């Protein structure tokens, strides 16, 4: 898919965040019941009231009438594992039990390059079907698994971040990789994919227990040499995991300190979970500029704990949401937001629907330092957007008609919505056709 060269104008109800509602309140939201999105060359020319921009369009330019639909920026998933799509929602006990029984066998299957290609394509289409247009994605340890993901993402013209897993201990022998081999494969993948089109590469140490000091030190050195690379990994998901880290790194002052010591605590680093951190660790994370992906669906399935979202926000940590497939049951960011609202309600720290929407759009883009490209539909941004239509969920449609406020409507969309809401996905201003056969 190539960048669009034509212009489009779409009339619909428009919604986006231009700031964090938890900080700016209503001033963070732009909502136009009768709005117009004007696109030129795959980027946003204008976003606002229909009455303001309709007369400014070039003479004879058609207006696509999509009144009845809600037009929003594409959703952003900041933590997920494409090789685990085939085991999504498979129960497996605690985190370490689940890894051994479910995740490791699924990732070992990526030795088959044809299987990796087919699964990458399935995964990309599942993301799009659920309205996700940008994601940060784990491949498996095999370099071919990363190639497969990047090739599929490139075919659709997507802005995506991914990388092969790095791990040199405490995993099955078939998934172990010596440091020198890991370096060579990673360097080759970076050369091939980083900065190609809308693709970026992330160094991907699985988590501290699976990585030697030497491997983590190399990651820090590689990031220092090429600061525009990303890093993605896991942090403090379960108490047992934190205890394992303390056993393996007794000289370090906790889980976060392991990453910080090796130079991994920095902007463009994204840590999944961060459930079990002290107040001091949260503040240290906030000072670093690194982001966190809240993964409530997988935390609930594995019994990992209830993430202190408000505590991380208070510490200044850039926050976002991750579906975390396959401990997470689906690629639906909408369902993940519903779980996030339930988790925070259990903590006694309610998450407003407006802030939840922010986490899945502009918040996710800011956590990935991509907000100059995606996450909103402000002029100049890339025109990745969705049209949501409740007609596929009749009861939801009835409830929405009775809703009196935007916050109430958003709550209903999040708590009752699913993939049936996503009527149309657009990438760089062009509609993605998911009703055709896979290539």
N, C-alpha and C positions, 0 to 999 in steps of 0.2 A: 504494500500500500504506500503510495507516494503522497507527499503533501499536496493538499488541495490548492488549485490555482484559481478557482471561481469564487464568487461572492454568494452569500446566503443571508437571508433575513428571516427570522423565526419569531412569530408572535405567540407568546405563552405566558403563564405565570412564572416569574423569575425569582430565584432565591440564591444568595451567596453570602459568605462571611468575608468581611474585609479586615477583621480584627478578631480577637478572642472575646466572646460574649461574657466570659467570667470576669474580664477586666473592664470591658467597655460597654456592657449591657446592650441596649437596643441600637446604639451607635455602631456596633460591630456587624450589624445585619443590613443587607440591602434586599428588600422584598418589593416586588412590583406585581400587583394582581393582574394588570394588563401591561405586559412588558414586551420589549423587543431585543433580541440578540442579533447583532449585525457582525458577520464574519467576512474577512477578506484574507485570501491566501493562507488559510488554515489558522489564522489568529483572530482574536477578538478586536473588532473595530469599535463597537459600542455595546453597552449593556445598560438598559434603563427603561424608562416609561415609553410605551408605544407612542403616545401623543408627542413626546419630545423628539423622537428620531424618525418616525415614519415619513415625514416630509423631507428629511435630509437624504433619503436613499436615492441612488441614481434613477433617473427617469426610466420607467419600464421594468425596473427590478421587481421580480415577484416576491410576495411575502407569503411564507408558509404559515398557514393558520393552524396553530396547535393549541388553541384555547381549550381549556379543560385538562391540559397537561402541566406539570410542574417541571421547569427546566432548572437543573442544578449542575454544578461542576462534577466531573467524574470523581468517583470515590477512590480513596487511597488506602491501601493495605500495607502496613509497614513491617509485617512479620508473618511469613508463611513458608511452607516447605513443599515444593511441587512434587518431589518423589513420593511424598506421603499421601497424595490424593487418593490412592487406591485403598488406604487404610483409615480414611477419615471416619471418625465416630466409632472406632473400634476400642472398646474398653480393654484395659490391660493392667490394672492395678496402679501402683505408684509410678512416679516418673521413671526410675531406673528399670522397673519391671516392664513398663510399657515400651521403653527403648529396646530392650532385649527381645521382647515377644513380637513387637509390631514394627517399630521404626527401622531397626537395623536390617531385618530381612527385606523390607520394601526398598531400602536404599541399595542393598547389594544387587537387586534386580536391575539396577541401572548400568550394570556391566554390559548388558545387551543394548547396543546403540539404537537398534530399531525400536525396542521397547521404550527407550528414553525419548526418542523423537515422538512416538505416538502419545506418550503420557504428557510431554510438554505441550503438545497441541491441545490435548483434552483440557489440560489445566488452564491454558490461556483462554480458551473458549469458555470455560467455566467462570473464570474471572469476569470476562466481558458480559456473560449472561447475567451475572449478578451486579453489574454496574461498576466494577473496578477497572479503572483505566491506567492506574500507576500502582506498582507494588515493589516491595523489597523482598526478594525471594531466595531461599536456600536451594541450591542444587544438591547433588550428592558428592561424594569424594572423587568420583570418576570425572576427569576433565570433559569427557564426551557428554556428560549430563548437563554441564553448563553450556556447552556448545548447542545442545538441543534446545534448551530454553531460549537462549539468545536468538537462535535462528527463527523460532516461532514468533517471538516478540517482534522481531524485525519485520516479518511478513505483514504484521498488522500495523506497523508504524508506531508502536507503543513506546512510551517513556517508562523504562523498567530498569531496575537495579538487581543484579544477581552475582553469584560467585560460587565456585566449588567449595565444598566443605574441607576444612583443614583439621586433621586429627591424627595423632601419632601414639595414642595409648588408650587403654581402657575401653576399646571397642573391639568387635570381632576381627580376627586376623584378616579376613577378606576386605575389611574397610580401613585397615591401617595403612598409613602412607609415610615412608621415611621423609625426613625434612628436606633433603636435597631434591628428591623427586617432586615433593610438594612445591618447592620454590620454582623448579623448572616449569611444571605444568601451569602454575599460577601466572608466572611471567608471560608465558605464551598466550594464555587467555586474556590477560590485560592488554597485550599488544594487539590481539585480534578484535576485541570487543569494546574496550573502554573508550567512550567518546565517539563511538560509531553510531551515526544517526542520533537517536534519542536514548541510547543504551549507556549504562554506567556499570563499572565493576566494583564489587564489594569483597574485600578480604573477609573470609568466613570461617574463623576458628569456631568449631562447634560450641564448645563451652570450656571453661578452664579445666575441669576434670579430665577432659579428653586431650589436653594439650600440654606438652612439656614446656618448661621455661624457655628452651631454645626455640621452639616454634613460636611462642608468644613474642619473644624478643625479635625474631625475624619479622613478624607482622608489624611491630612498632617501627623497625628500621625501614620497612617497605613503605609505610605510610609517611614517614619523615621524608623519604626520597621523592614521593609523589603524593603531595597533600590533597589532590583532588580525588583520590580514591576514597571509597567508603569502607566502613567496617561494620559487620553485623555479627552478633553473637547473643548468647543467653546470659542472664544475670539473676541470681538469687530467686530462682523459680520456686524451690522447695527448701524446707529446713534441712532435709537429709542431704540435699545437694550442697548447701552451704557448709554443712559439717564435713562433707567429703573434700571440699576445697580447703578447709582449714587443715585437714590431715595431709593433703598433698602439697600444700604451700605453707608450712608452719611458720616460716619466717615473715610472712606477710600479715598485715593487720586486717584480715577479712577479705571477702570475695572481691569487692570493688577495688581494693588495694592491689590485688593481683593484676588487674587490667591497667590500673594507673601506673604501677611500677614499670610496666612494659610499654608505656606510651600510647595506650589504646583509648584513653579517656580524653576525647577531643570532639570538636564539631565534626560532623559527617560520620560519627560513630552512632550506631543505633543498638540499644540493648533491649532485648525482649524480657518482659515480666517485671523484674525489680520489685517483687512482692515483699521480700524479707530484708529490708535495709534499715539501718539505724537512722535516726534523725541526722546525725553527723554525716553519714554516707549520702543521704539524700542531698544535703547541702553541698557536699563535695561534688556530687554528680551535676547539680545545678550550676556550679561555678565553671564546670568544664565545657559546657556548651553541647555535650552529648545528649541525644534524645532517648526516649523510652517508648516502647510499644506495649500498650496495655492489651493483654490477651485473655479476656475473661472467660471465653468459652472453653479453652483448653485448661485454664486454671480450675474451673468447676469440674470438668471431666476427671482430671487427675487428682483432685482434692488438694491442690497446691496452696491455696489460701486466697484471701480477699485483698486485692491490691489497694494500698492507700493512695488513691489518685490525688486527693486533696493535699496530702502531705508532700507529694512530689511537685504539685503545682506551686505550692507555697515556697518550695525550695528553688523555683525558677527552672525546673526541668522541662524542655520542650516535649510535649506529650502527643501521642497518636494512638491508633488502634491497629491490632493485628488479628487476623482470623486464626493464625497458627494451625493451619491444616498440616498433619492430620490429627493431632490431639483435639484441635478444633474440628467440629463436625462438618463445616461447609465453608465455601468461599464467599459467603454472604457477609459483607461489611454491615449491612442493615441489621441482620440477626445478631452480629457481634455487638453492635451498639445497644441492642435490647439487653443483652447479657451484661454489658457495662453498667447500664442504668440499674439493673437488678442488684448487681454486686455492690454498687455504691449505696443503694438503698439499705442493704443489709448492714453496711458499715455505719449507717446513720449519717451519711454525707451525700445527700441526693445529688445526682448528676442531671442538670437541666437538659431538655431535648436540644436546645440551641447550642449548648456547649458540646453535646455529643455530636451534633452535625458538624461543628467546627473541627473536632478531633479527626473526623473522617474526610475532611476536605482541606481547608487552609492549614489546620493544625498539623496534619500529616505532611503537607508540603513543606511547612516550616521545619519540622523535625528532620526532614531529609535535605533541607536547604535547597528546595526546588520551587519555592513560592514565587520566584520571578518567572516561572514557566507554567505551573499548574497549581491546582488547589482553589483557584478563584477564576472568575471570568472578567476580570478587570481588563481594560484596553491594553493590547499588546501581549496578553497571555495566549498560550496555545489553546485552541478551541476544542478541548476534550470535555464533553458534557453529556448529560443524560436527559431524557424525557421520561418522567414518571407519570403513570396513569393508573388510577385505582379501579378502573372498570373491570380489570381481571380479578378483583377481589370485591365482590358486591357488598358484603357487609362492611368492609372498610370504607367503601364509597359512601354508604349511608351515614356512617359515623363522622366522616369528614365533612359532610354537608351540614351536620349539626354542630360542628366545632365552632367556637366563637373567637378563638385567638390563634395566632400563628404558632405559639408554643404548644397549644393543645393539638393542632393539626400535625406538627412535627412528632409529638409524642405518639400519636396514633400511627403515623407512617413507620416509625421505628419499632414500636411494640407489636404491631399487627402486620407489618409489611414483610414481603419476601421477594424472590426473583420475579414474581408475576407483576410487580410494580414497574419493572424496568421495560418500558415499551420500546425505547430506542437508545442506542449507544453511538456516540459520535467521536471520532478520533481526528484531530486536526480539521474539524469542520465537516468531515465526511462520515456518513452513516456506515456502520459496520454491519455487514450481512452475515448473521449467524444461522440463517435458515438455509444456507447452501452447504453442500457436502464439504467435509474437511479435505484440505489439499493432500 
